[in-house]
Amino acid sequence: MNLSRLDLNLVVALRALLDERNVTRAGARVGLSQPAMSAALSRLRRHFGDELLTRVGNAYELTPLGVVLRDRSATACDLLDRVFTSQAVFDPAAETREFTLLGSDYGAALFGAALSRVLHEEAPGVRVTFQQSGPAVVENTATVLSSVDGLLMPHGIIDGFPSVELFQDRWVCIVADDHPDVGDALTLDDLARLPWAVYQRPYDASAARQLGMIGVSPRVEVSVQTFQLLPYLVEGTRRVAMIQERLARRVAGLAAVRVLPCPFAAVPVQEAMWWHPVHTHDAAHMWLRGVVARVGGQFAGTAGER
């Protein structure tokens, strides 16, 4: 397909139509009249050979192709926005820019908090948004990374993209302060027989994978999408959980739990910020990576791009 013959305005119209499922609302969203948006829908239907929107009663529903195109059109619009807002020079003291970083609550709570303090001091017009990453970051890494500025995630989950090394952490276990069955140390037998609270993200490379490698199948009683909830779900129970030591030291005082070493040689956490190569030569992104490396160095002593 010859992209030069395509009207890129149709990408914006497509996203609005698939999001709103209503011609009038979609037109208002992008500043087009109802007849103009109807004409855009007709062109899109001819291009794809599909109705995209079909009337069901008094409402419209997406066709199967429309469902597929909804996420793709959103990604395309985000990427186009980044292409046309790229800059040759970036002055952090004067520019306004929003950066979006994906990751777990662990990355946002530790590294994100430190990064935001530096941005507050050095770049008052810069905004940063932290979003929880989902399964798509593993299933379709390139597409996800192309639409954001970075992904805070440890090594061992994705590969093949440039990264800035941030810091290293290690896994520890937490149990209730008054746990009746655990003394000053945990054993592998404890991990096998006690109930667990776990971080449930499908790409998690922590407890389940590492325990499986030593022949332990955790008996999960509760699972959550944030690491910071784990101490509260362990407090006052017989449960055990694995959590990063830096985070454990911060949140353990907020819940009645004890932090104990893992009774096996758990693989350390090597946290990094990953990005799509499309951002590599963008001046604003280059500046961001420099700040990220500097903040990472404050955590780890050294940091740098790979």
N, C-alpha and C positions, 0 to 999 in steps of 0.2 A: 504494500500500500504506500502511495506517495503522500507523505505527511504534508507536503507543501500545498496540496490541493484541499486539505481539510480546514474547516472553519473552527478554530480552537474555542470560539465562543460557544459552540455546541457542547463542549465538555462541561462548561459551567452550567448550561441549561439542563444537560442530562443529570448532573448531580442534584440540582434543585428539584427537578421533576421526580426523580427516584426517592428523594428524601421526603418531599411534601406530598407526593401522590395526588397532586391537585394542580391543574394548570394555572388557575388564578393565583394561588398562594405562591407557586414556583415563580411566576412572573414578577410578583411583588418583591420576592426575595432578591432577584437579580436585576430589578429595575426595568422589566419589559412589560408591555401591555399584554392583556389576555390574548388578543389576536396574534401578536408577535410570538408569544410562547407556544400557542397552538401550532403556528407554522414551524417553529423549531422542533416540536414533538413529531410533526409529520415528516420532517427531514430525517430525524433520528430513526423513525420507524422504517423509512425507506432504506436508510444506510444499513441497519441491522437485520432487515427482513423479519422484524418481530414487533408485536404490539407494545411491548415494554410495560404498559399500563393497561389493564382491562377492567371494565366496569363490572362490579358485583353488587347488585342492589343500588344503594345510593352512594357507594364509595368506589374507589379504584384500588385494585391490588396489583402487585408486581408479578409479571410473568417470571418463570424460572430464569430466563436470561436477565430480566430486570434485577432480580435478586443478586445475580453474579456481578452485574455492572454497578450496583450501588456502592459497594466497597471499592471497586476498581476506579470508579469515577472520582470518589473522594480522595483516593491516593493520588490520582493524576492531577487533580486540582491543587492539592498540597504541594506536589512536586513542581508544578508550573509556577506556583507562587514563589517557591524557593529559587527557581531558575531566574525569574525576573526581578527578584529583590537582592540578587547577589551583588556584591560590591568589590571594587578593586582596592579600596582603601577603607579602613575602619578605625574611627577615633572613639574609643570607649567612653571618654569623658563627655563627648558631645552627641553621640549617635543614640538613636532609639532602636531597639531590636528585641524581639522575643525569641528565646531559645527553648526548645522542648526536649526534655530528657525522659526516657523510659527507664523503668527499673522496678525493683521491689521496694517495700517500705524500708528495708535495711539500708539500701544504697542512698535513699533520700534522707533518712534520719541521720546517718553518719556523714557521708561525703557531701550530700546535697546541702545540709545545714552549713557546713564549713565553706562550701563554694558560694552559697548565697550571701554569706557575710562579706566575702571578698568582693563580690559584685556590688553589694550595697555601698562599699567604700570607694571602689574604683570606677564604677560605671553606673551612675544614678539613673540613666535612661534605659538601662537594660532590664528586661524582665525574664524570669525563668519559670517554666511550668514543668512540674514533675508529674508524670502519669504512670499508673501501674501497667506493667507489661503483661501481655496475655500469651496464649499458646501460639499465636500467629508469628511471634518473633522467632520461633524455632521452625515453624512450618513454612514460613515465607519470609526469611530473614531480610533478603535484599529489598523487597517491597516495603517492609516496615521501616528499615533503616533509612530508605530514601526519603521518607516523609517526616522524619524527626532529625534532631541535631545529634543525638547520641543515645546510647543504651548503657546503663550502669549494670554490669553483670559480670560474675566471675568467669574465669576460664573454665573450659570443660563442657560448656553448653552450646556455644556457637564457635565458629572458626572461619578463617578465610577473609576477614575484614580487618582494616587497620584499627589500631587501638592505642590508647594511652594507659600505661600501667598506673594504678592508683595506690593500693596498699595491700598488705597481706593480713589475714586474720586467721584464727583457728576456731575449730568447733569445740564447744563445751556442752555439758548436760546440765539441766536444771530439774530440781525436784522440790517439793514443798518443804518449808522449814521444819515442819513437824512430821515428816514422812515416817510412818511407823516401821517400815521395812528396810530403810537405807541408812547406813551409818555414815562414816567419813569418806567412803569411796563406793563407787558403783562397780559391779562386776558384769561380765557378759551375760551371766545367768539372769541378773536383774533386768537387763535390756530385753531379754527374751520373754520374761514372765510378767513384767509390769505393763499396764496400759500406757498408751502414748497419746500425746498431743503433737500434731505435725503441721508443717507448712504444706499446703495442698496444691500449689501451682504445678501443672503437669510437667514442666520442664525442670523441676527442682532437682538439683544434683547433690543434695545433702543427705538427710537421714536414710531414706529408703534405699538409695543406691549404695551408700557406704555400708549400711547394715547388711544388705543383701550379699555384699562381697565377703562378709565374715560369717555368713550363714544364719543371720538373725532376721526373722520376719516379724516386724513390729505389729503388735496388736493395737490398731488405731481406734481410739474412742472418740476423738474429736479432731477436726482439721479446719484450718483457717487460711485466709489469703494474706495475712500479715504476720511477720515474725514478732512484732511487738506485742501481739496478743498472747503469745505462748506462755509467758510467766503467769498471767492471770488465769489461764486455763489449767495450769499446773498447781497453783496455790490451793491449799486445802484439799488436795486429792492425793491418790496414790500414783498419779501419772508421772511420766518422765518425758522430756523433750530435748531436742538438740537445737542449739542456737549459736550464733557467732559470738565470740567472747567480748569483742568491743561493744556490741549491742547489749549483751547480757549485763555487763558492768554498769551500763547506763540505766537499764530498766529494772534490774533486780531489786533495787531499793524501793521500788514502787509496789512490789508484790512480795508476799512472804515466801520467798523461795531461796534455795541454796544453789550456788554454782559449783559444779564438780567437774573434774577432768573426765574426758571420755575414757572408758576402759579398753580402748583400742587405738591404734595409730590412725586417726582420722586425717584425711587429706586436707591440707590447709586451704583456705579461701584466698585466691589471688584476684582481687577486684580490679576491673578495668572499665574504661569507657570506650565503647565501640562506635564506629561511624561508617557511613557509606562513602565510597570513594568519590561520589559526585560532589561532596562537600570539601574535598581535600584542599583545593586552591581558592576557596572563598575566603576573603580577607577577614570577615567577621568570625567565621568558623575557625580560622587559623588562630585568631586572638583567643577565642574560647578554649581551644585545645592547649594553648600556652598557659592560661589561667588554671585549667584542670590539672595539667602536669605539675604546676607549682603547688597547688593545694594538695595534690597527691603526695608530693615530696614532703610536705609538712607532716603527713601521716606516717610515711614509710621511710623517710630519709633520702630516698631516691625515687625518681619517676621519669618516664620518658616514652616517646612514641615507638611503636614496633612497626 
